[in-house]
Amino acid sequence: MAFIMAMTFSVWNVLLNNFVVERAAFTGKEIGILQSLREVPGFLAFTAIYLLLWFKEQSFALIFLAVMCVGVAVTGWFPSEWGLYLTTVVMSIGFHYFETVNQSLTLQWVDKDKSAHFMGRVLAWKGGASLIAYGTVWLLMEWLAVSYNTVYMVFGFFGLLGVLFLWLSFPSFESPHAQTKKLILRRRYWLYYSLTFLSGARRQIFIVFAGFMMVEKFGYSVGDVSLLFIINYVFNILFAAKIGAWIGKVGERRALTVEYVGLACVFTGYAFVESSVLAGVLYVVDHLFFAMAIAIKTYFQKIADPEDIASTAGVSFTINHIAAVVIPAALGLVWLYSPTSVFLVGTALALSSLVLSQLIPLEPEAGNEIAIWREKKA
């Protein structure tokens, strides 16, 4: 499932900035609105817990993975502002509902001492899928001059075939712990919620504006963007599993400290970069640092009650997307006047995360969620 998701979403993502600029004449304002709309389903991810009253998590994941593939397949048919808003929302509903349950199943099915390494391996598989997608996009559009519409349809169709194969080929696996089918907010998870919120806010600046800068400011073509993404995912294939194993060895607090210091430097670099080559280097380094966000998930896995995982996965996705709904549209307006200010906001968010990460215990567990004191279970 992770492979199919990464392959289809990567095609949507790598084509987006060029497609909206070339076919729909988007500016920072329109791309900001589109990205805010894309995050609305993520904000509503908490509703997944109610749908799980009728669907098993595994079936739920496959259904919404198929919805995402449909959204990608039809994107090229609507090269207008409102058409792109509509197809983006369809794609995003599938993506975010799938990712909510995907995170829940991973944390339930994988042992705590193996989860960081496992998530790193999954990132490597996603990297392989994305690499196939970017390489194919580069070949089709740079060498064969295939249209945007054809590329979107081909990958959406093959994604749907993959979902059908998974549906027919795998049995229904049982979850080891019966999950709570209601929303849960626990006071002792507050640090996890806070780190998740800041991560969502910060990541939006990377997703929306770093890529947009490559096209608008430095004139990257579809082929250039594809090659940049290929480099990113080659790094994922080579290093993601090693990063996961490293997190398991050094612990969440040390790993997140390295990530947030690095991201603060990267966002400051974005703010003042004038070289297209250096901008590309920053983009690759930025992507590599984000692989360390595995540590937030493994921190939660260690402190959580097992039956809380599905409910909290939905809640955390909503928290992750509170800022994501607002930031793209708001900073899209700021972008029109000062792109530098947009990236300095990212620096401030990274430094805020760095401060909070120091509260993670060296050995987190239920009852030892915060380094400076022990809270009772809510």
KENUNU-139036 format. One record per residue: residue number from 1; x, y, z of N, C-alpha, C in turn. Coordinates in steps of 0.2 Angstrom, whole numbers, plus 5000, padded with zeros to 4 digits. Atoms other than C-alpha are relative to their C-alpha. Layout:
KENUNU-139036
i,nX,nY,nZ,caX,caY,caZ,cX,cY,cZ
NUM,X,Y,Z,X,Y,Z,X,Y,Z;
...
This chain:
KENUNU-139036
i,nX,nY,nZ,caX,caY,caZ,cX,cY,cZ
1,5004,4994,5000,5000,5000,5000,5004,5006,5000;
2,4996,4994,5000,5014,5012,5004,5003,5001,4993;
3,4997,4999,5007,5022,5009,4987,4995,5003,4995;
4,5005,4998,5004,5006,5012,4978,4999,5008,5001;
5,5001,4993,4998,5003,5028,4988,5005,5005,4998;
6,4994,4996,5002,5020,5035,4985,5001,5001,4993;
7,4999,5000,5007,5020,5031,4967,4995,5005,4997;
8,5006,4995,5003,5003,5040,4963,5001,5007,5002;
9,5000,4994,4997,5005,5054,4975,5006,5004,4997;
10,4994,4996,5003,5023,5058,4968,4999,5003,4993;
11,5002,4997,5006,5016,5060,4951,4996,5006,5000;
12,5004,4994,4999,5003,5072,4956,5004,5006,5003;
13,4996,4995,4997,5016,5081,4967,5005,5003,4995;
14,4995,4997,5004,5030,5083,4954,4998,5004,4994;
15,5003,4996,5006,5019,5089,4940,4996,5006,5003;
16,5004,4995,4998,5009,5101,4951,5002,5007,4998;
17,4998,4993,5001,5019,5117,4951,5000,5002,4993;
18,5000,4999,5007,5022,5116,4932,4994,5000,4997;
19,5006,5001,5003,5005,5111,4928,4996,5006,5002;
20,5005,4994,4998,4996,5125,4938,5003,5007,4997;
21,4997,4994,5003,5008,5138,4931,4999,5000,4993;
22,5000,5000,5007,5008,5133,4913,4993,4999,4997;
23,5007,5002,5003,4990,5127,4911,4994,5005,5004;
24,5006,4996,4997,4980,5138,4924,5003,5007,5003;
25,4997,4994,4999,4992,5153,4926,4999,5002,5008;
26,5000,4999,4993,4993,5151,4945,5005,5005,5003;
27,4995,4996,4997,5002,5164,4956,5000,4997,5007;
28,4999,5002,4993,5007,5162,4975,4993,5000,5003;
29,5006,4999,4997,4989,5167,4979,4996,4993,4999;
30,5004,5006,5002,4981,5152,4970,5003,4994,5002;
31,4996,5006,4998,4994,5139,4974,4999,5000,5008;
32,5002,5000,4992,4991,5144,4993,4993,4998,5001;
33,5006,5002,4998,4973,5142,4992,4999,4993,4998;
34,5001,5007,5001,4974,5125,4983,5003,4996,5005;
35,4997,5004,4995,4986,5119,4996,4996,5000,5006;
36,5004,4999,4994,4975,5125,5010,4994,4995,4999;
37,5006,5005,5001,4960,5115,5002,5003,4993,5000;
38,4998,5007,5000,4971,5100,5000,5001,4998,5007;
39,4999,5002,4993,4974,5100,5019,4994,5000,5004;
40,5006,5001,4996,4956,5101,5024,4998,4993,5001;
41,5001,5007,4998,4953,5082,5023,5005,4998,5005;
42,4996,5001,4994,4968,5081,5034,4998,5002,5006;
43,5003,4997,4994,4960,5092,5046,4994,4996,5003;
44,5006,5004,4998,4945,5081,5046,5001,4993,5001;
45,4998,5007,4999,4955,5065,5048,4997,4997,5006;
46,5002,5003,4993,4948,5063,5066,4993,4996,4998;
47,5006,5004,5002,4931,5057,5057,5001,4993,4998;
48,4999,5007,5002,4940,5041,5052,4998,4996,5005;
49,5001,5005,4994,4937,5034,5069,4993,4998,5000;
50,5007,5002,5000,4918,5035,5066,4999,4995,4994;
51,5000,5005,5006,4920,5026,5049,5002,4993,5002;
52,4998,5007,4998,4929,5012,5057,4995,4996,5004;
53,5005,5004,4997,4913,5008,5066,4997,4995,4995;
54,5003,5005,5005,4908,5000,5049,5005,4997,4996;
55,4995,5003,5004,4924,4996,5041,5006,4998,5004;
56,4994,5002,4997,4939,4986,5046,5006,5005,4998;
57,4995,4995,5002,4955,4997,5046,5004,4998,4993;
58,4997,5003,5006,4963,4986,5032,4996,5002,4994;
59,5004,4998,5005,4948,4988,5021,4999,5007,4999;
60,5001,4993,5000,4946,5006,5025,5006,5003,4996;
61,4993,4998,5003,4965,5009,5020,4999,4999,4992;
62,5000,5001,5007,4962,5001,5003,4995,5004,4996;
63,5005,4996,5003,4946,5010,4999,5002,5007,4999;
64,4998,4993,5001,4953,5027,5002,5007,5001,4996;
65,4995,5000,5004,4969,5022,4993,4998,5001,4993;
66,5003,5000,5006,4958,5019,4978,4997,5007,4998;
67,5002,4993,5001,4950,5036,4980,5005,5005,4998;
68,4994,4996,5001,4967,5044,4980,5002,4999,4992;
69,4998,5002,5007,4971,5035,4963,4995,5004,4995;
70,5005,4997,5005,4955,5041,4955,5001,5008,5000;
71,4999,4993,5000,4959,5059,4961,5006,5002,4995;
72,4994,4999,5005,4976,5058,4952,4998,4999,4993;
73,5002,5002,5007,4969,5050,4936,4996,5006,4997;
74,5005,4995,5003,4956,5064,4933,5003,5007,5000;
75,4997,4993,4999,4968,5079,4938,5001,5004,4993;
76,4999,4996,5006,4973,5083,4920,4994,5002,4996;
77,5006,4999,5004,4955,5084,4913,4998,5007,5002;
78,5003,4994,4998,4952,5100,4923,5006,5006,5002;
79,4995,4995,4999,4966,5113,4920,4998,5007,5001;
80,5003,4993,4998,4957,5128,4928,5000,5000,5007;
81,5000,4999,4993,4957,5136,4945,4995,4995,5004;
82,5005,5004,4996,4941,5128,4951,5000,4993,4999;
83,4999,5007,5002,4944,5112,4942,5005,4997,5004;
84,4994,5002,4996,4961,5110,4951,4998,4999,5007;
85,5002,5000,4993,4953,5114,4968,4996,4994,5001;
86,5004,5006,4999,4940,5100,4965,5004,4994,5000;
87,4996,5007,5001,4952,5086,4959,5005,5000,5006;
88,4996,5000,4994,4964,5091,4973,4997,4997,5006;
89,5004,5002,4994,4951,5089,4986,4998,4992,5000;
90,5001,5008,5001,4946,5071,4979,5006,4996,5002;
91,4994,5003,4999,4964,5066,4979,5002,5000,5007;
92,4998,4999,4993,4967,5073,4996,4996,4996,5005;
93,5005,5004,4996,4952,5064,5004,5003,4993,5000;
94,4997,5007,5000,4960,5047,4999,5006,5000,5003;
95,4994,5000,4997,4977,5052,5004,5000,5000,5007;
96,4999,4999,4993,4974,5058,5021,4996,4995,5004;
97,5004,5005,4996,4961,5045,5026,5004,4994,5000;
98,4996,5005,5000,4973,5032,5020,5006,5000,5005;
99,4994,4999,4996,4988,5039,5029,4998,5000,5007;
100,5002,5001,4993,4978,5040,5045,5000,4993,5002;
101,5001,5007,4999,4974,5022,5045,5007,4996,4999;
102,4994,5003,5001,4991,5017,5038,5005,5001,5007;
103,4996,4999,4994,5000,5025,5053,4997,4996,5006;
104,5003,5004,4995,4988,5017,5065,5002,4992,5000;
105,4998,5007,5001,4991,4999,5058,5007,4999,5001;
106,4992,5001,4999,5010,5002,5058,5001,4999,5007;
107,4999,4999,4993,5010,5007,5076,4997,4994,5004;
108,5003,5006,4996,4999,4992,5081,5003,4994,4998;
109,4997,5007,5003,5007,4978,5070,5007,4999,5002;
110,4993,5001,4999,5025,4982,5073,5003,5001,5007;
111,4997,5000,4993,5035,4979,5089,5003,5007,5001;
112,4997,4993,4999,5041,4995,5098,5007,5000,4999;
113,4993,5000,5001,5059,4990,5097,5002,4999,4993;
114,4998,5001,5007,5058,4987,5079,4997,5006,4995;
115,5004,4996,5004,5046,5001,5073,5004,5006,4997;
116,4996,4995,5004,5059,5015,5069,5004,4997,4994;
117,4997,5003,5006,5069,5003,5058,4995,4998,4995;
118,5005,5002,5005,5053,4997,5050,4998,5006,4996;
119,5002,4994,5004,5047,5014,5046,5005,5003,4996;
120,4994,4998,5004,5064,5018,5039,5000,4996,4994;
121,5001,5004,5005,5062,5003,5028,4994,5002,4995;
122,5006,4998,5004,5045,5009,5022,5001,5006,4997;
123,4998,4994,5004,5052,5026,5018,5004,4998,4994;
124,4996,5002,5006,5065,5017,5007,4995,4997,4995;
125,5004,5003,5005,5051,5007,4998,4996,5006,4997;
126,5003,4994,5003,5042,5024,4996,5004,5004,4995;
127,4995,4997,5005,5058,5031,4989,5001,4996,4994;
128,4999,5004,5006,5059,5017,4977,4994,5001,4995;
129,5006,4998,5004,5041,5020,4971,5000,5007,4997;
130,4999,4993,5002,5044,5039,4970,5005,5000,4994;
131,4994,4999,5005,5060,5036,4960,4997,4997,4993;
132,5003,5003,5007,5051,5025,4947,4995,5005,4997;
133,5005,4995,5003,5037,5038,4946,5004,5006,4997;
134,4997,4994,5002,5049,5053,4944,5004,4998,4993;
135,4997,5002,5005,5060,5043,4932,4996,5000,4994;
136,5005,5001,5006,5045,5039,4921,4997,5006,4998;
137,5003,4993,5001,5038,5057,4922,5006,5003,4995;
138,4995,4997,5004,5055,5063,4916,5001,4997,4993;
139,5000,5003,5006,5056,5051,4902,4994,5002,4995;
140,5006,4999,5004,5038,5053,4896,5000,5008,4998;
141,5001,4993,5001,5038,5072,4897,5006,5004,4996;
142,4994,4997,5003,5056,5077,4892,5002,4997,4994;
143,4998,5004,5006,5059,5064,4879,4995,4998,4995;
144,5006,5003,5005,5042,5058,4872,4995,5006,5000;
145,5004,4994,5000,5033,5075,4875,4992,4998,5001;
146,5006,5002,4998,5018,5066,4883,4996,5005,5003;
147,5004,4995,4997,5004,5077,4889,4999,4999,5008;
148,5001,5000,4992,5001,5081,4908,4994,4995,5001;
149,5006,5004,4999,4983,5073,4906,5002,4992,4999;
150,4999,5007,5001,4990,5056,4899,5004,4997,5006;
151,4996,5002,4994,5003,5055,4913,4996,4999,5006;
152,5005,5001,4994,4990,5058,4927,4996,4994,4999;
153,5004,5006,5001,4979,5045,4919,5003,4993,5001;
154,4996,5006,5000,4992,5032,4917,5001,4997,5007;
155,4998,5002,4993,4998,5032,4935,4994,4999,5004;
156,5006,5001,4996,4981,5034,4942,4997,4993,4999;
157,5003,5006,5002,4975,5019,4932,5004,4994,5003;
158,4996,5005,4998,4990,5008,4937,5000,5000,5008;
159,5001,5000,4993,4987,5013,4955,4994,4996,5002;
160,5007,5003,4998,4969,5007,4955,5001,4992,4998;
161,4999,5007,5001,4975,4990,4947,5004,4997,5006;
162,4996,5002,4994,4988,4989,4962,4995,4999,5006;
163,5005,5001,4994,4974,4992,4975,4996,4994,4999;
164,5004,5006,5002,4963,4978,4966,5004,4994,5002;
165,4995,5006,4999,4978,4966,4967,5001,4999,5008;
166,5000,5000,4992,4980,4970,4986,4994,4997,5003;
167,5006,5002,4997,4962,4968,4989,4999,4992,4999;
168,5002,5007,5001,4961,4951,4981,5006,4995,5002;
169,4995,5004,4999,4978,4944,4986,5002,4999,5008;
170,4998,5001,4993,4980,4947,5005,4994,4999,5004;
171,5006,5002,4995,4969,4940,5019,4999,5006,5004;
172,5001,4995,4995,4961,4951,5032,5003,4999,5007;
173,4996,5001,4994,4973,4953,5046,4997,5003,5006;
174,5003,4998,4994,4968,4955,5064,5004,5005,5004;
175,4996,4996,4996,4973,4969,5075,5001,4997,5007;
176,4998,5003,4994,4982,4964,5091,4996,5002,5006;
177,5004,4997,4995,4972,4976,5102,4994,5003,4997;
178,5006,4997,5002,4954,4981,5101,5001,5007,5000;
179,4999,4993,5000,4954,4999,5096,4994,5004,5003;
180,5005,4995,4998,4944,5013,5105,4996,5003,4994;
181,5004,4997,5006,4930,5019,5093,4997,5006,5002;
182,5002,4994,4998,4929,5036,5100,5006,5005,5000;
183,4994,4995,5000,4939,5052,5100,5003,5000,5007;
184,4997,5000,4993,4952,5053,5114,5005,5006,4999;
185,4995,4995,4999,4962,5068,5119,5003,4999,5008;
186,4997,5001,4993,4974,5064,5134,5005,5005,5002;
187,4995,4994,4998,4983,5077,5144,5007,4997,5000;
188,4993,5002,5000,4998,5066,5145,5003,4999,4993;
189,4997,5000,5007,5000,5066,5126,5001,5007,4998;
190,5000,4993,5003,5001,5085,5125,5007,5001,4997;
191,4993,4999,5004,5020,5085,5120,5000,4997,4993;
192,5001,5003,5006,5016,5073,5106,4995,5004,4995;
193,5005,4996,5004,5001,5084,5100,5004,5007,4998;
194,4997,4994,5002,5012,5100,5101,5005,4999,4994;
195,4995,5002,5005,5026,5092,5091,4997,4999,4993;
196,5003,5001,5006,5014,5086,5078,4997,5006,4997;
197,5002,4994,5003,5006,5103,5076,5005,5004,4997;
198,4995,4996,5003,5022,5112,5073,5003,4996,4994;
199,4997,5004,5006,5028,5098,5061,4995,5001,4994;
200,5005,4998,5005,5012,5101,5051,5001,5007,4997;
201,4999,4994,5003,5015,5119,5050,5006,5001,4996;
202,4993,4999,5003,5033,5118,5046,5000,4997,4993;
203,4999,5004,5006,5031,5105,5033,4996,5003,4994;
204,5004,4997,5006,5018,5115,5023,5004,5005,4997;
205,4996,4995,5003,5031,5129,5020,5005,4996,4995;
206,4996,5004,5004,5042,5115,5013,4996,4998,4994;
207,5004,5003,5006,5029,5107,5002,4997,5005,4995;
208,5004,4996,5004,5020,5122,4996,5005,5005,4997;
209,4997,4994,5003,5033,5136,4994,5008,4998,4998;
210,4994,5002,5002,5050,5127,4993,5000,4998,4992;
211,5000,5003,5007,5045,5118,4977,4997,5006,4995;
212,5003,4995,5005,5035,5133,4970,5006,5005,4999;
213,4994,4995,5001,5051,5144,4973,5005,4997,4994;
214,4995,5003,5006,5061,5132,4961,4997,5002,4993;
215,5003,4998,5007,5048,5135,4947,5000,5007,4999;
216,5001,4993,5001,5044,5153,4950,5006,5004,4999;
217,4994,4996,4999,5061,5160,4955,5006,4998,4996;
218,4995,5002,5003,5073,5149,4947,4999,4996,4993;
219,5001,5002,5006,5064,5143,4932,5001,4992,4999;
220,4999,5007,5001,5065,5124,4935,4994,4997,4995;
221,5005,5003,5004,5056,5114,4921,4998,4993,5004;
222,5003,5006,4997,5046,5098,4924,5006,4995,5001;
223,4995,5005,5000,5062,5088,4920,5005,5002,5006;
224,4995,4998,4995,5073,5098,4932,4997,4998,5007;
225,5003,5002,4994,5060,5096,4946,5000,4992,5001;
226,5000,5008,5000,5059,5077,4942,5007,4998,5002;
227,4993,5003,4998,5078,5075,4943,5001,5002,5007;
228,4999,4998,4993,5078,5085,4960,4996,4995,5004;
229,5003,5005,4996,5065,5073,4967,5003,4993,4999;
230,4997,5006,5000,5074,5058,4960,5006,5000,5005;
231,4995,4999,4995,5089,5064,4970,4998,4999,5007;
232,5003,5001,4994,5078,5065,4985,4999,4993,5002;
233,5002,5006,4998,5072,5048,4984,5005,4995,4999;
234,4994,5004,4999,5088,5040,4980,5003,5000,5007;
235,4997,4999,4993,5094,5047,4997,4995,4996,5004;
236,5005,5004,4996,5078,5039,5004,5002,4993,5000;
237,4999,5007,5001,5082,5022,4997,5007,4998,5004;
238,4994,5002,4997,5100,5023,5003,5001,5001,5007;
239,4999,4998,4993,5098,5031,5020,4994,4999,5005;
240,5006,5000,4996,5080,5030,5026,5000,4994,5006;
241,5000,5005,4995,5082,5013,5034,5005,5001,5005;
242,4994,4998,4995,5099,5018,5042,4998,5005,5005;
243,5002,4994,4995,5091,5034,5049,4995,4997,5005;
244,5004,5003,4995,5077,5023,5057,5004,4996,5005;
245,4996,5004,4996,5089,5011,5064,5004,5005,5005;
246,4996,4995,4995,5100,5026,5071,4995,5003,5005;
247,5005,4997,4995,5084,5034,5079,4999,4995,5005;
248,5001,5005,4994,5081,5017,5088,5006,5000,5004;
249,4994,5000,4996,5099,5018,5094,5001,5006,5004;
250,4998,4994,4996,5101,5036,5100,4994,5003,5003;
251,5006,4998,4996,5083,5039,5105,4997,5006,4996;
252,5004,4995,5003,5070,5051,5100,5002,5008,5001;
253,4998,4993,4998,5076,5067,5109,5006,5002,4996;
254,4994,4998,5004,5093,5067,5101,4999,5000,4992;
255,5002,4999,5007,5086,5063,5084,4997,5006,4998;
256,5004,4994,5002,5074,5077,5084,5004,5006,5001;
257,4996,4994,5000,5087,5089,5090,5004,5001,4994;
258,4996,5000,5006,5098,5085,5075,4995,5003,4994;
259,5004,4998,5005,5083,5087,5064,4998,5007,5000;
260,5002,4993,4999,5077,5104,5071,5005,5005,4999;
261,4994,4995,5001,5094,5112,5071,5001,5000,4992;
262,4999,5001,5007,5096,5106,5053,4995,5004,4996;
263,5006,4997,5004,5079,5112,5047,5000,5008,5001;
264,4999,4992,4999,5082,5130,5055,5005,5003,4996;
265,4994,4998,5005,5098,5131,5045,4997,5000,4993;
266,5002,5001,5007,5089,5125,5029,4995,5006,4998;
267,5005,4995,5001,5074,5137,5031,5003,5007,4999;
268,4996,4993,5000,5086,5152,5034,5003,5000,4993;
269,4997,5000,5007,5095,5147,5018,4995,5001,4995;
270,5005,4999,5005,5079,5146,5008,4999,5008,5000;
271,5002,4993,4999,5076,5164,5014,5004,5005,4996;
272,4996,4996,5003,5091,5171,5006,5004,4998,4994;
273,4996,5004,5006,5097,5159,4992,4999,5004,4994;
274,5001,4997,5007,5100,5167,4975,5003,4995,4995;
275,4998,5005,5005,5108,5152,4967,4996,4994,4999;
276,5005,5005,5002,5097,5139,4958,5003,4993,5003;
277,4997,5007,4998,5110,5125,4962,5000,5000,5008;
278,5001,5000,4992,5111,5130,4981,4993,4999,5002;
279,5007,5002,4999,5092,5130,4981,4999,4993,5000;
280,5001,5007,5000,5092,5113,4975,5003,4995,5005;
281,4996,5003,4995,5105,5107,4987,4996,5000,5007;
282,5004,4999,4994,5094,5115,5001,4994,4995,5000;
283,5006,5004,5000,5079,5106,4995,5001,4992,5001;
284,4998,5007,4999,5088,5089,4995,5001,4999,5008;
285,4998,5000,4993,5095,5092,5013,4993,5000,5004;
286,5006,5000,4996,5078,5097,5019,4996,4994,5000;
287,5003,5007,5001,5070,5081,5012,5003,4995,5005;
288,4996,5005,4996,5083,5071,5021,4998,5001,5007;
289,5001,4999,4993,5080,5079,5038,4993,4998,5002;
290,5007,5002,4998,5061,5076,5037,4999,4993,5001;
291,5000,5007,4999,5065,5057,5037,5000,4999,5008;
292,5000,5001,4993,5069,5060,5055,4994,5001,5004;
293,5007,4999,4997,5051,5064,5059,4997,4993,5002;
294,5002,5007,4997,5049,5045,5062,5000,5000,5008;
295,4999,5000,4992,5055,5049,5080,4994,5003,5003;
296,5006,4998,4996,5039,5058,5084,4995,4995,5000;
297,5004,5005,5000,5029,5043,5079,5002,4994,5005;
298,4998,5005,4995,5040,5031,5089,5000,5002,5007;
299,5001,4997,4993,5039,5043,5104,4993,4998,5002;
300,5007,5002,4998,5020,5041,5104,4999,4993,5001;
301,5001,5008,4999,5021,5022,5102,5002,4998,5007;
302,4998,5002,4994,5031,5021,5117,4996,5002,5006;
303,5004,4997,4994,5020,5032,5129,4993,4998,4999;
304,5007,5001,5001,5003,5027,5122,4997,4993,5003;
305,5004,5006,4999,4990,5014,5128,4999,4997,4993;
306,5001,5003,5006,4989,5001,5114,4993,5001,4997;
307,5007,4999,5003,4970,5003,5112,4999,5007,4998;
308,5001,4993,5002,4972,5022,5110,5003,5002,4993;
309,4996,4998,5006,4982,5021,5094,4996,5002,4994;
310,5004,4999,5006,4969,5021,5080,4996,5007,5001;
311,5003,4994,4998,4959,5035,5089,5005,5006,5000;
312,4995,4994,5000,4975,5046,5092,5003,5001,4993;
313,4997,4999,5007,4981,5043,5074,4995,5005,4997;
314,5005,4995,5003,4965,5052,5068,5001,5007,5003;
315,4999,4993,4997,4967,5066,5081,5006,5003,4998;
316,4994,4997,5002,4985,5068,5077,5000,5003,4993;
317,5000,4998,5007,4982,5070,5059,4996,5007,5000;
318,5003,4994,4999,4969,5083,5063,5004,5006,5003;
319,4996,4995,4997,4981,5093,5074,5005,5002,4995;
320,4995,4999,5005,4994,5091,5061,4998,5005,4994;
321,5003,4996,5005,4983,5100,5049,4996,5006,5002;
322,5003,4993,4998,4976,5114,5059,5003,5006,4997;
323,4996,4995,5003,4990,5125,5054,5000,4999,4992;
324,4999,5001,5007,4991,5117,5037,4994,5003,4996;
325,5005,4997,5004,4974,5123,5032,5000,5007,4999;
326,4999,4993,5000,4978,5141,5036,5006,5002,4997;
327,4994,4997,5002,4996,5143,5032,5001,5001,4993;
328,4999,4999,5008,4997,5140,5013,4996,5006,4998;
329,5004,4994,5002,4983,5153,5010,5003,5006,5003;
330,4997,4994,4996,4990,5165,5023,5007,5002,4997;
331,4993,4998,5002,5008,5164,5018,5000,5001,4992;
332,5000,4998,5008,5003,5164,4999,4999,5007,4999;
333,5000,4992,5000,4998,5182,5002,5006,5003,5002;
334,4993,4998,4998,5014,5185,5011,5005,5000,4994;
335,4996,5002,5005,5023,5177,4997,5000,5006,4994;
336,5001,4995,5005,5017,5191,4985,5005,5006,5001;
337,4996,4994,4998,5027,5204,4995,5007,4998,5002;
338,4993,5001,4997,5041,5195,5004,5001,4992,5000;
339,4998,5008,4999,5046,5176,5000,5005,4999,5005;
340,4995,5001,4995,5060,5179,5012,4996,4999,5007;
341,5003,5001,4994,5048,5181,5026,4996,4994,5001;
342,5003,5007,5000,5039,5165,5022,5004,4995,5003;
343,4995,5005,4997,5054,5155,5025,5003,5001,5007;
344,4998,4999,4993,5059,5164,5041,4995,4998,5005;
345,5005,5003,4996,5043,5159,5048,5001,4992,5001;
346,4998,5007,5000,5049,5141,5044,5005,4999,5005;
347,4994,5000,4995,5065,5145,5054,4997,5000,5007;
348,5002,4999,4993,5055,5151,5069,4996,4993,5002;
349,5003,5006,4998,5044,5135,5069,5005,4994,5001;
350,4995,5005,4999,5059,5124,5068,5003,5001,5007;
351,4997,4998,4994,5067,5133,5083,4995,4998,5006;
352,5006,5002,4995,5050,5131,5093,5000,4993,5001;
353,5000,5008,5000,5051,5112,5089,5006,4998,5004;
354,4993,5002,4997,5069,5111,5095,4999,5001,5008;
355,5001,4999,4993,5064,5119,5112,4996,4994,5003;
356,5005,5005,4998,5049,5107,5114,5003,4993,5000;
357,4998,5006,5000,5059,5092,5109,5005,4998,5006;
358,4995,5001,4994,5071,5094,5124,4996,4997,5006;
359,5004,5002,4995,5056,5089,5135,4999,4992,4999;
360,5001,5007,5001,5056,5071,5128,5005,4996,5004;
361,4995,5003,4995,5064,5059,5141,5004,4995,4995;
362,4995,5004,5004,5079,5049,5135,4997,4993,4999;
363,5004,5006,5001,5068,5033,5138,4993,5001,5002;
364,5007,4998,4999,5050,5038,5136,4996,4993,5000;
365,5005,5005,5000,5036,5026,5141,4994,5003,5004;
366,5006,4998,4996,5019,5027,5149,5001,5001,5007;
367,4999,4998,4993,5020,5036,5165,5007,5005,5000;
368,4994,4996,5000,5037,5045,5159,5000,5003,4993;
369,5001,4996,5006,5031,5056,5145,5004,5006,4999;
370,4996,4993,5001,5040,5072,5149,5006,4999,5005;
371,4993,5000,4996,5058,5074,5155,5000,5003,5006;
372,4999,4996,4994,5055,5087,5168,4995,4998,5006;
373,5004,5003,4995,5041,5078,5177,4996,4994,4998;
374,5004,5006,5002,5030,5062,5178,4993,5002,5001;
375,5007,4998,5000,5012,5065,5174,4997,4993,5001;
376,5004,5005,4999,4999,5053,5180,4996,4999,4993;
377,5004,5001,5006,4989,5044,5166,4993,5004,5000;
378,5006,4997,5000,4974,5054,5161,4994,4995,5001;
